[in-house]
């Protein structure tokens, strides 16, 4: 079905096509019969895929990356689409429109996307209201961002505000310091700036009852030397790391839109992000949960990320090119791989090549 729809969607502006998909999911979300049908088509279940990571039970290792549902509008429909977890957002304290349009571009020859969305969302209070309209039986993560107009020296407080707002509803949080589309956000990768953020997170946890894991999402452009400087405080403060967000590098791209500004996602990130996963797994001796994202288009890609140290993976750009059936296909093919190689559970793959 997606092969029939894809040419029509690809004639539209990418953000317009995404809006059409969101409207369709809103319709599906209102009808139990449609949700049941979506579940039968897209949800592949097998106990070999289930594992506990950071105290959370995941029925399969393939999660939806942040950016698809920025304001918690269609999580009920997405729940039935075969994912092991959903990461919603990024969400900021106040509503903001994001950057001027156009701000999303396809790079079909490279199987990639470029976006400069700028944390467009309806704000934490309305997003929370959306989330509370339904109940869920899979982990729900909130990707936390900062408002563009927040004074520079107060940015870390934006993270705390969103944590506090969703503390009774989210299964986990991801602190996003990696978006290239919010000015100076990536400065948090600097050791001194990072210490302000970690102190704020620790202080909040000490003074409030927040039991949910907090992950940290880093940029794909992070050099290993810089990673090394902040790795210890990451492990000391957070419960896991997401490797990694978009890149601003454009080496080797073929598509006409390669010169557009913003973050590049999709296939070109795979090798770089896999190497970051392996390095982080080695440095932490396999004791720190890693979620891999970037360029995962198949079970082979997911398995390679896991064998290099990832406990879980997330996808988004690949869904644009392969369609919603990709999640079930990846999970089904992982099970086939496990059976062929004599493994009993997907967790046995973690770190085998690291």
PyMOL commands that set and color helices and strands:
alter all, ss='L'
color gray80, all
select helices_A, chain A and resi 2-9+14-29+32-42+47-49+75-79+108-110+124-131+152-166+185-189+191-207+224-237+256-259+267-283+299-307+317-322+326-340+346-349
alter helices_A, ss='H'
color red, helices_A
select strands_A, chain A and resi 51-53+56-58+62-64+85-91+104-107+112-115+139-144+172-176+213-218+240-243+263-266+289-293+312-315
alter strands_A, ss='S'
color yellow, strands_A
deselect
rebuild
show_as cartoon
